[in-house]
Amino acid sequence: MMSGEGSEVIIEILQVGNAVKVIAVDPKTGLEVSIVGSPTMSEEMLKRNAVNKLNYMLKKQSAGRVR
């Protein structure tokens, strides 16, 4: 999958009980984030939310606010 920044993102989707965990990884930096959502949400929406969080964390990291 591609991020809004135009770079590739690795996505993993796991069913965990009554929830879905989505993990997004930036292959360049190795930064990994996860979200938990409802299994009733579309796969595309879950992926988009995870990628949005990854982009947010990448921006924070580049600004020097995350170790």
PDB file of N, CA, C and O in Angstrom:
ATOM      1  N   MET A   1       0.855  -1.184   0.000  1.00  0.00           N
ATOM      2  CA  MET A   1       0.000   0.000   0.000  1.00  0.00           C
ATOM      3  C   MET A   1       0.892   1.235   0.000  1.00  0.00           C
ATOM      4  O   MET A   1       2.019   1.204   0.493  1.00  0.00           O
ATOM      5  N   MET A   2       0.374   2.311  -0.555  1.00  0.00           N
ATOM      6  CA  MET A   2       1.120   3.563  -0.608  1.00  0.00           C
ATOM      7  C   MET A   2       0.572   4.526   0.439  1.00  0.00           C
ATOM      8  O   MET A   2      -0.635   4.576   0.674  1.00  0.00           O
ATOM      9  N   SER A   3       1.454   5.280   1.060  1.00  0.00           N
ATOM     10  CA  SER A   3       1.025   6.298   2.014  1.00  0.00           C
ATOM     11  C   SER A   3       0.680   7.568   1.256  1.00  0.00           C
ATOM     12  O   SER A   3       0.921   7.672   0.054  1.00  0.00           O
ATOM     13  N   GLY A   4       0.117   8.525   1.965  1.00  0.00           N
ATOM     14  CA  GLY A   4      -0.181   9.810   1.366  1.00  0.00           C
ATOM     15  C   GLY A   4       1.080  10.537   0.935  1.00  0.00           C
ATOM     16  O   GLY A   4       1.025  11.450   0.112  1.00  0.00           O
ATOM     17  N   GLU A   5       2.217  10.135   1.490  1.00  0.00           N
ATOM     18  CA  GLU A   5       3.494  10.754   1.176  1.00  0.00           C
ATOM     19  C   GLU A   5       4.115  10.134  -0.072  1.00  0.00           C
ATOM     20  O   GLU A   5       5.161  10.594  -0.530  1.00  0.00           O
ATOM     21  N   GLY A   6       3.483   9.090  -0.634  1.00  0.00           N
ATOM     22  CA  GLY A   6       3.985   8.462  -1.835  1.00  0.00           C
ATOM     23  C   GLY A   6       4.956   7.322  -1.588  1.00  0.00           C
ATOM     24  O   GLY A   6       5.459   6.735  -2.546  1.00  0.00           O
ATOM     25  N   SER A   7       5.236   6.991  -0.335  1.00  0.00           N
ATOM     26  CA  SER A   7       6.138   5.881  -0.044  1.00  0.00           C
ATOM     27  C   SER A   7       5.320   4.624   0.262  1.00  0.00           C
ATOM     28  O   SER A   7       4.128   4.702   0.561  1.00  0.00           O
ATOM     29  N   GLU A   8       5.974   3.480   0.184  1.00  0.00           N
ATOM     30  CA  GLU A   8       5.296   2.223   0.439  1.00  0.00           C
ATOM     31  C   GLU A   8       5.107   2.007   1.930  1.00  0.00           C
ATOM     32  O   GLU A   8       5.888   2.492   2.749  1.00  0.00           O
ATOM     33  N   VAL A   9       4.054   1.268   2.268  1.00  0.00           N
ATOM     34  CA  VAL A   9       3.745   0.930   3.652  1.00  0.00           C
ATOM     35  C   VAL A   9       3.381  -0.548   3.687  1.00  0.00           C
ATOM     36  O   VAL A   9       2.646  -1.034   2.827  1.00  0.00           O
ATOM     37  N   ILE A  10       3.895  -1.257   4.678  1.00  0.00           N
ATOM     38  CA  ILE A  10       3.536  -2.658   4.884  1.00  0.00           C
ATOM     39  C   ILE A  10       2.373  -2.686   5.864  1.00  0.00           C
ATOM     40  O   ILE A  10       2.439  -2.068   6.927  1.00  0.00           O
ATOM     41  N   ILE A  11       1.305  -3.404   5.511  1.00  0.00           N
ATOM     42  CA  ILE A  11       0.102  -3.471   6.331  1.00  0.00           C
ATOM     43  C   ILE A  11      -0.138  -4.918   6.751  1.00  0.00           C
ATOM     44  O   ILE A  11      -0.024  -5.832   5.934  1.00  0.00           O
ATOM     45  N   GLU A  12      -0.473  -5.125   8.026  1.00  0.00           N
ATOM     46  CA  GLU A  12      -0.869  -6.432   8.528  1.00  0.00           C
ATOM     47  C   GLU A  12      -2.178  -6.251   9.275  1.00  0.00           C
ATOM     48  O   GLU A  12      -2.313  -5.335  10.086  1.00  0.00           O
ATOM     49  N   ILE A  13      -3.146  -7.123   9.004  1.00  0.00           N
ATOM     50  CA  ILE A  13      -4.458  -7.049   9.642  1.00  0.00           C
ATOM     51  C   ILE A  13      -4.692  -8.350  10.394  1.00  0.00           C
ATOM     52  O   ILE A  13      -4.581  -9.438   9.828  1.00  0.00           O
ATOM     53  N   LEU A  14      -5.020  -8.225  11.688  1.00  0.00           N
ATOM     54  CA  LEU A  14      -5.223  -9.390  12.548  1.00  0.00           C
ATOM     55  C   LEU A  14      -6.569  -9.296  13.253  1.00  0.00           C
ATOM     56  O   LEU A  14      -6.933  -8.236  13.763  1.00  0.00           O
ATOM     57  N   GLN A  15      -7.306 -10.397  13.283  1.00  0.00           N
ATOM     58  CA  GLN A  15      -8.535 -10.467  14.068  1.00  0.00           C
ATOM     59  C   GLN A  15      -8.132 -10.827  15.494  1.00  0.00           C
ATOM     60  O   GLN A  15      -7.474 -11.842  15.721  1.00  0.00           O
ATOM     61  N   VAL A  16      -8.527  -9.993  16.454  1.00  0.00           N
ATOM     62  CA  VAL A  16      -8.193 -10.222  17.868  1.00  0.00           C
ATOM     63  C   VAL A  16      -9.503 -10.180  18.643  1.00  0.00           C
ATOM     64  O   VAL A  16      -9.978  -9.108  19.017  1.00  0.00           O
ATOM     65  N   GLY A  17     -10.076 -11.343  18.878  1.00  0.00           N
ATOM     66  CA  GLY A  17     -11.365 -11.379  19.571  1.00  0.00           C
ATOM     67  C   GLY A  17     -12.423 -10.652  18.767  1.00  0.00           C
ATOM     68  O   GLY A  17     -12.662 -10.967  17.601  1.00  0.00           O
ATOM     69  N   ASN A  18     -13.059  -9.672  19.404  1.00  0.00           N
ATOM     70  CA  ASN A  18     -14.108  -8.892  18.748  1.00  0.00           C
ATOM     71  C   ASN A  18     -13.577  -7.602  18.145  1.00  0.00           C
ATOM     72  O   ASN A  18     -14.338  -6.653  17.956  1.00  0.00           O
ATOM     73  N   ALA A  19     -12.304  -7.550  17.845  1.00  0.00           N
ATOM     74  CA  ALA A  19     -11.687  -6.346  17.274  1.00  0.00           C
ATOM     75  C   ALA A  19     -10.731  -6.747  16.158  1.00  0.00           C
ATOM     76  O   ALA A  19     -10.391  -7.918  15.991  1.00  0.00           O
ATOM     77  N   VAL A  20     -10.312  -5.746  15.406  1.00  0.00           N
ATOM     78  CA  VAL A  20      -9.327  -5.950  14.339  1.00  0.00           C
ATOM     79  C   VAL A  20      -8.140  -5.049  14.650  1.00  0.00           C
ATOM     80  O   VAL A  20      -8.302  -3.847  14.863  1.00  0.00           O
ATOM     81  N   LYS A  21      -6.942  -5.636  14.674  1.00  0.00           N
ATOM     82  CA  LYS A  21      -5.721  -4.862  14.875  1.00  0.00           C
ATOM     83  C   LYS A  21      -5.042  -4.700  13.525  1.00  0.00           C
ATOM     84  O   LYS A  21      -4.822  -5.674  12.806  1.00  0.00           O
ATOM     85  N   VAL A  22      -4.712  -3.461  13.190  1.00  0.00           N
ATOM     86  CA  VAL A  22      -4.041  -3.160  11.927  1.00  0.00           C
ATOM     87  C   VAL A  22      -2.674  -2.563  12.257  1.00  0.00           C
ATOM     88  O   VAL A  22      -2.570  -1.584  12.997  1.00  0.00           O
ATOM     89  N   ILE A  23      -1.640  -3.165  11.701  1.00  0.00           N
ATOM     90  CA  ILE A  23      -0.274  -2.719  11.915  1.00  0.00           C
ATOM     91  C   ILE A  23       0.242  -2.144  10.598  1.00  0.00           C
ATOM     92  O   ILE A  23       0.107  -2.763   9.543  1.00  0.00           O
ATOM     93  N   ALA A  24       0.834  -0.951  10.674  1.00  0.00           N
ATOM     94  CA  ALA A  24       1.420  -0.304   9.495  1.00  0.00           C
ATOM     95  C   ALA A  24       2.898  -0.059   9.780  1.00  0.00           C
ATOM     96  O   ALA A  24       3.259   0.445  10.843  1.00  0.00           O
ATOM     97  N   VAL A  25       3.749  -0.418   8.821  1.00  0.00           N
ATOM     98  CA  VAL A  25       5.197  -0.286   8.988  1.00  0.00           C
ATOM     99  C   VAL A  25       5.760   0.490   7.808  1.00  0.00           C
ATOM    100  O   VAL A  25       5.443   0.209   6.652  1.00  0.00           O
ATOM    101  N   ASP A  26       6.603   1.474   8.120  1.00  0.00           N
ATOM    102  CA  ASP A  26       7.337   2.192   7.089  1.00  0.00           C
ATOM    103  C   ASP A  26       8.641   1.441   6.854  1.00  0.00           C
ATOM    104  O   ASP A  26       9.488   1.417   7.747  1.00  0.00           O
ATOM    105  N   PRO A  27       8.838   0.821   5.675  1.00  0.00           N
ATOM    106  CA  PRO A  27      10.039   0.022   5.442  1.00  0.00           C
ATOM    107  C   PRO A  27      11.339   0.819   5.485  1.00  0.00           C
ATOM    108  O   PRO A  27      12.391   0.264   5.805  1.00  0.00           O
ATOM    109  N   LYS A  28      11.283   2.104   5.171  1.00  0.00           N
ATOM    110  CA  LYS A  28      12.507   2.917   5.157  1.00  0.00           C
ATOM    111  C   LYS A  28      13.043   3.156   6.560  1.00  0.00           C
ATOM    112  O   LYS A  28      14.246   3.042   6.796  1.00  0.00           O
ATOM    113  N   THR A  29      12.152   3.489   7.494  1.00  0.00           N
ATOM    114  CA  THR A  29      12.586   3.833   8.849  1.00  0.00           C
ATOM    115  C   THR A  29      12.390   2.698   9.844  1.00  0.00           C
ATOM    116  O   THR A  29      13.006   2.693  10.910  1.00  0.00           O
ATOM    117  N   GLY A  30      11.533   1.734   9.502  1.00  0.00           N
ATOM    118  CA  GLY A  30      11.220   0.660  10.436  1.00  0.00           C
ATOM    119  C   GLY A  30      10.186   1.063  11.475  1.00  0.00           C
ATOM    120  O   GLY A  30       9.869   0.278  12.369  1.00  0.00           O
ATOM    121  N   LEU A  31       9.656   2.275  11.368  1.00  0.00           N
ATOM    122  CA  LEU A  31       8.651   2.742  12.323  1.00  0.00           C
ATOM    123  C   LEU A  31       7.375   1.930  12.137  1.00  0.00           C
ATOM    124  O   LEU A  31       6.891   1.752  11.019  1.00  0.00           O
ATOM    125  N   GLU A  32       6.838   1.441  13.254  1.00  0.00           N
ATOM    126  CA  GLU A  32       5.645   0.611  13.249  1.00  0.00           C
ATOM    127  C   GLU A  32       4.593   1.237  14.149  1.00  0.00           C
ATOM    128  O   GLU A  32       4.898   1.644  15.270  1.00  0.00           O
ATOM    129  N   VAL A  33       3.366   1.317  13.672  1.00  0.00           N
ATOM    130  CA  VAL A  33       2.248   1.799  14.477  1.00  0.00           C
ATOM    131  C   VAL A  33       1.115   0.794  14.347  1.00  0.00           C
ATOM    132  O   VAL A  33       1.084  -0.004  13.410  1.00  0.00           O
ATOM    133  N   SER A  34       0.191   0.837  15.288  1.00  0.00           N
ATOM    134  CA  SER A  34      -0.976  -0.034  15.198  1.00  0.00           C
ATOM    135  C   SER A  34      -2.217   0.712  15.655  1.00  0.00           C
ATOM    136  O   SER A  34      -2.150   1.653  16.445  1.00  0.00           O
ATOM    137  N   ILE A  35      -3.337   0.268  15.139  1.00  0.00           N
ATOM    138  CA  ILE A  35      -4.635   0.763  15.559  1.00  0.00           C
ATOM    139  C   ILE A  35      -5.516  -0.442  15.826  1.00  0.00           C
ATOM    140  O   ILE A  35      -5.240  -1.541  15.347  1.00  0.00           O
ATOM    141  N   VAL A  36      -6.566  -0.236  16.584  1.00  0.00           N
ATOM    142  CA  VAL A  36      -7.565  -1.271  16.827  1.00  0.00           C
ATOM    143  C   VAL A  36      -8.894  -0.717  16.364  1.00  0.00           C
ATOM    144  O   VAL A  36      -9.257   0.406  16.716  1.00  0.00           O
ATOM    145  N   GLY A  37      -9.626  -1.492  15.578  1.00  0.00           N
ATOM    146  CA  GLY A  37     -10.900  -1.044  15.056  1.00  0.00           C
ATOM    147  C   GLY A  37     -11.950  -2.129  15.138  1.00  0.00           C
ATOM    148  O   GLY A  37     -11.683  -3.256  15.554  1.00  0.00           O
ATOM    149  N   SER A  38     -13.126  -1.768  14.740  1.00  0.00           N
ATOM    150  CA  SER A  38     -14.267  -2.685  14.727  1.00  0.00           C
ATOM    151  C   SER A  38     -14.215  -3.555  13.476  1.00  0.00           C
ATOM    152  O   SER A  38     -13.860  -3.071  12.402  1.00  0.00           O
ATOM    153  N   PRO A  39     -14.562  -4.825  13.603  1.00  0.00           N
ATOM    154  CA  PRO A  39     -14.589  -5.685  12.419  1.00  0.00           C
ATOM    155  C   PRO A  39     -15.689  -5.291  11.430  1.00  0.00           C
ATOM    156  O   PRO A  39     -15.718  -5.788  10.304  1.00  0.00           O
ATOM    157  N   THR A  40     -16.595  -4.399  11.849  1.00  0.00           N
ATOM    158  CA  THR A  40     -17.635  -3.941  10.932  1.00  0.00           C
ATOM    159  C   THR A  40     -17.130  -2.834  10.007  1.00  0.00           C
ATOM    160  O   THR A  40     -17.777  -2.514   9.010  1.00  0.00           O
ATOM    161  N   MET A  41     -15.978  -2.250  10.335  1.00  0.00           N
ATOM    162  CA  MET A  41     -15.392  -1.217   9.473  1.00  0.00           C
ATOM    163  C   MET A  41     -14.829  -1.873   8.219  1.00  0.00           C
ATOM    164  O   MET A  41     -14.392  -3.023   8.257  1.00  0.00           O
ATOM    165  N   SER A  42     -14.840  -1.142   7.111  1.00  0.00           N
ATOM    166  CA  SER A  42     -14.285  -1.694   5.877  1.00  0.00           C
ATOM    167  C   SER A  42     -12.767  -1.826   6.012  1.00  0.00           C
ATOM    168  O   SER A  42     -12.127  -1.082   6.755  1.00  0.00           O
ATOM    169  N   GLU A  43     -12.215  -2.774   5.288  1.00  0.00           N
ATOM    170  CA  GLU A  43     -10.767  -2.988   5.314  1.00  0.00           C
ATOM    171  C   GLU A  43     -10.032  -1.737   4.841  1.00  0.00           C
ATOM    172  O   GLU A  43      -8.978  -1.385   5.372  1.00  0.00           O
ATOM    173  N   GLU A  44     -10.598  -1.074   3.840  1.00  0.00           N
ATOM    174  CA  GLU A  44      -9.971   0.138   3.303  1.00  0.00           C
ATOM    175  C   GLU A  44      -9.911   1.242   4.359  1.00  0.00           C
ATOM    176  O   GLU A  44      -8.907   1.946   4.465  1.00  0.00           O
ATOM    177  N   MET A  45     -10.986   1.394   5.141  1.00  0.00           N
ATOM    178  CA  MET A  45     -11.005   2.423   6.187  1.00  0.00           C
ATOM    179  C   MET A  45      -9.987   2.086   7.282  1.00  0.00           C
ATOM    180  O   MET A  45      -9.288   2.974   7.771  1.00  0.00           O
ATOM    181  N   LEU A  46      -9.902   0.823   7.664  1.00  0.00           N
ATOM    182  CA  LEU A  46      -8.929   0.416   8.676  1.00  0.00           C
ATOM    183  C   LEU A  46      -7.507   0.706   8.197  1.00  0.00           C
ATOM    184  O   LEU A  46      -6.693   1.246   8.947  1.00  0.00           O
ATOM    185  N   LYS A  47      -7.214   0.348   6.953  1.00  0.00           N
ATOM    186  CA  LYS A  47      -5.887   0.607   6.387  1.00  0.00           C
ATOM    187  C   LYS A  47      -5.588   2.099   6.346  1.00  0.00           C
ATOM    188  O   LYS A  47      -4.495   2.534   6.708  1.00  0.00           O
ATOM    189  N   ARG A  48      -6.575   2.883   5.899  1.00  0.00           N
ATOM    190  CA  ARG A  48      -6.385   4.330   5.795  1.00  0.00           C
ATOM    191  C   ARG A  48      -6.096   4.948   7.160  1.00  0.00           C
ATOM    192  O   ARG A  48      -5.230   5.814   7.279  1.00  0.00           O
ATOM    193  N   ASN A  49      -6.818   4.507   8.190  1.00  0.00           N
ATOM    194  CA  ASN A  49      -6.580   5.026   9.540  1.00  0.00           C
ATOM    195  C   ASN A  49      -5.178   4.678  10.038  1.00  0.00           C
ATOM    196  O   ASN A  49      -4.517   5.503  10.668  1.00  0.00           O
ATOM    197  N   ALA A  50      -4.727   3.455   9.756  1.00  0.00           N
ATOM    198  CA  ALA A  50      -3.388   3.045  10.177  1.00  0.00           C
ATOM    199  C   ALA A  50      -2.313   3.847   9.438  1.00  0.00           C
ATOM    200  O   ALA A  50      -1.329   4.272  10.043  1.00  0.00           O
ATOM    201  N   VAL A  51      -2.498   4.054   8.139  1.00  0.00           N
ATOM    202  CA  VAL A  51      -1.527   4.823   7.354  1.00  0.00           C
ATOM    203  C   VAL A  51      -1.512   6.284   7.811  1.00  0.00           C
ATOM    204  O   VAL A  51      -0.449   6.902   7.875  1.00  0.00           O
ATOM    205  N   ASN A  52      -2.680   6.833   8.126  1.00  0.00           N
ATOM    206  CA  ASN A  52      -2.736   8.208   8.631  1.00  0.00           C
ATOM    207  C   ASN A  52      -1.960   8.338   9.938  1.00  0.00           C
ATOM    208  O   ASN A  52      -1.239   9.315  10.141  1.00  0.00           O
ATOM    209  N   LYS A  53      -2.108   7.359  10.818  1.00  0.00           N
ATOM    210  CA  LYS A  53      -1.367   7.390  12.084  1.00  0.00           C
ATOM    211  C   LYS A  53       0.137   7.263  11.821  1.00  0.00           C
ATOM    212  O   LYS A  53       0.938   7.948  12.459  1.00  0.00           O
ATOM    213  N   LEU A  54       0.519   6.390  10.885  1.00  0.00           N
ATOM    214  CA  LEU A  54       1.926   6.231  10.549  1.00  0.00           C
ATOM    215  C   LEU A  54       2.503   7.540  10.010  1.00  0.00           C
ATOM    216  O   LEU A  54       3.595   7.947  10.406  1.00  0.00           O
ATOM    217  N   ASN A  55       1.769   8.200   9.107  1.00  0.00           N
ATOM    218  CA  ASN A  55       2.238   9.482   8.564  1.00  0.00           C
ATOM    219  C   ASN A  55       2.382  10.521   9.669  1.00  0.00           C
ATOM    220  O   ASN A  55       3.343  11.291   9.674  1.00  0.00           O
ATOM    221  N   TYR A  56       1.432  10.550  10.607  1.00  0.00           N
ATOM    222  CA  TYR A  56       1.496  11.475  11.740  1.00  0.00           C
ATOM    223  C   TYR A  56       2.756  11.226  12.576  1.00  0.00           C
ATOM    224  O   TYR A  56       3.463  12.165  12.943  1.00  0.00           O
ATOM    225  N   MET A  57       3.025   9.952  12.869  1.00  0.00           N
ATOM    226  CA  MET A  57       4.193   9.623  13.684  1.00  0.00           C
ATOM    227  C   MET A  57       5.502   9.897  12.929  1.00  0.00           C
ATOM    228  O   MET A  57       6.491  10.300  13.541  1.00  0.00           O
ATOM    229  N   LEU A  58       5.516   9.685  11.623  1.00  0.00           N
ATOM    230  CA  LEU A  58       6.715   9.993  10.830  1.00  0.00           C
ATOM    231  C   LEU A  58       7.001  11.493  10.857  1.00  0.00           C
ATOM    232  O   LEU A  58       8.157  11.902  10.957  1.00  0.00           O
ATOM    233  N   LYS A  59       5.956  12.309  10.767  1.00  0.00           N
ATOM    234  CA  LYS A  59       6.147  13.760  10.837  1.00  0.00           C
ATOM    235  C   LYS A  59       6.651  14.180  12.206  1.00  0.00           C
ATOM    236  O   LYS A  59       7.529  15.037  12.311  1.00  0.00           O
ATOM    237  N   LYS A  60       6.095  13.577  13.268  1.00  0.00           N
ATOM    238  CA  LYS A  60       6.575  13.881  14.617  1.00  0.00           C
ATOM    239  C   LYS A  60       8.040  13.484  14.766  1.00  0.00           C
ATOM    240  O   LYS A  60       8.833  14.221  15.351  1.00  0.00           O
ATOM    241  N   GLN A  61       8.391  12.322  14.235  1.00  0.00           N
ATOM    242  CA  GLN A  61       9.758  11.827  14.336  1.00  0.00           C
ATOM    243  C   GLN A  61      10.726  12.742  13.587  1.00  0.00           C
ATOM    244  O   GLN A  61      11.818  13.029  14.077  1.00  0.00           O
ATOM    245  N   SER A  62      10.329  13.195  12.414  1.00  0.00           N
ATOM    246  CA  SER A  62      11.216  14.057  11.629  1.00  0.00           C
ATOM    247  C   SER A  62      11.368  15.430  12.276  1.00  0.00           C
ATOM    248  O   SER A  62      12.361  16.120  12.047  1.00  0.00           O
ATOM    249  N   ALA A  63      10.383  15.828  13.084  1.00  0.00           N
ATOM    250  CA  ALA A  63      10.469  17.099  13.798  1.00  0.00           C
ATOM    251  C   ALA A  63      11.268  16.959  15.105  1.00  0.00           C
ATOM    252  O   ALA A  63      11.488  17.934  15.823  1.00  0.00           O
ATOM    253  N   GLY A  64      11.693  15.720  15.392  1.00  0.00           N
ATOM    254  CA  GLY A  64      12.531  15.498  16.568  1.00  0.00           C
ATOM    255  C   GLY A  64      11.775  15.344  17.869  1.00  0.00           C
ATOM    256  O   GLY A  64      12.359  15.465  18.946  1.00  0.00           O
ATOM    257  N   ARG A  65      10.474  15.077  17.780  1.00  0.00           N
ATOM    258  CA  ARG A  65       9.676  14.966  18.993  1.00  0.00           C
ATOM    259  C   ARG A  65       9.495  13.530  19.454  1.00  0.00           C
ATOM    260  O   ARG A  65       8.920  13.299  20.518  1.00  0.00           O
ATOM    261  N   VAL A  66       9.969  12.560  18.681  1.00  0.00           N
ATOM    262  CA  VAL A  66       9.834  11.162  19.052  1.00  0.00           C
ATOM    263  C   VAL A  66      11.203  10.512  18.980  1.00  0.00           C
ATOM    264  O   VAL A  66      11.972  10.773  18.055  1.00  0.00           O
ATOM    265  N   ARG A  67      11.505   9.673  19.946  1.00  0.00           N
ATOM    266  CA  ARG A  67      12.794   8.960  19.929  1.00  0.00           C
ATOM    267  C   ARG A  67      12.657   7.660  19.226  1.00  0.00           C
ATOM    268  O   ARG A  67      13.631   6.917  19.109  1.00  0.00           O
TER     269      ARG A  67
END
